[in-house]
């Protein structure tokens, strides 16, 4: 007996991973500003601003990663599960 089994569609590239690079760079700048602000005596405002920039960078990383990488991956997994 021959079964008609379709193989899952595989992606052969790293498409979608490039846009996620910007947000870790933003988070890294925030971490550096946070460290500088925490180390100096009269620059507490810089520590607060660095913490905010760090948080925005990390949240942006999660959102961009979901929109560019995970959304397509989960869409392909849903197609496989439907078959």
N, C-alpha and C positions, 0 to 999 in steps of 0.2 A: 504494500500500500504506500502510496505517495501522499504526503501531507503538504498542503499549501501553507507553508509557514513563512511569514515575512520577517526579515531581519530588521532590527531597529535602525533608524537613520542615525548615522554617526557624523559628528562634525569633525572636520580635519584641521581646525585652526584655533587660534587663540582670540578670535574676534570678540570684542566686548570687554576685554580686560584692560585696555588702554585708558578708557575714561575714568576708571577707578583710581588712577594714579594721582589726580589732582587733590582729592580730599585727604589722603594721608600726608601730603606735603603741607597742606593747610594745618592739619593737626600737629605736625612736627614743629611748625613755626609757633603755634600756640603753646606747645610744651616748652620750647626754648624761652619764650617770653615769660611764661609762668615761672620757670626756674630763675631767670634774671630778676624778676620782680620779687620773688621770695627771698633771694639772696641779699638784695640791697635793703638798706634800712628805710629809706624814704620813698620807695617806689611801689607801695602796696597796690596802687591803681594798675600798675603793669601786671602784677600777679593776677588780679581779677580779670583784666582784659585778656591775658594769656589763657586763663582757664576757660573763658567764654569762647575764644577762638578754637581751643582744643576740643571743646564739646561740640561746636558747630562742625568741625572737621570730621569727628568720629560719627556724628549723626549723618552727615552728608555721605560718608563712606558706606554706611549701611543702606541708605536710600539708593544711591547710584549703583551699588553692587546688586541690589535686588532688581532694579530696573534693567540693567544691562546683562547680567550673567544669570541670575537665578530665575528670572521670568521665562527666558527661553528654555532653560534646563527643565523647569517644572512643566512647561508646556509640552515638551517632547516626552517626558515621563507620563503625562496624562494621556497622550496619544497611544503610547505603548500599552497602558493599562486598559484602554477601551477595546483593544483588539483581542 
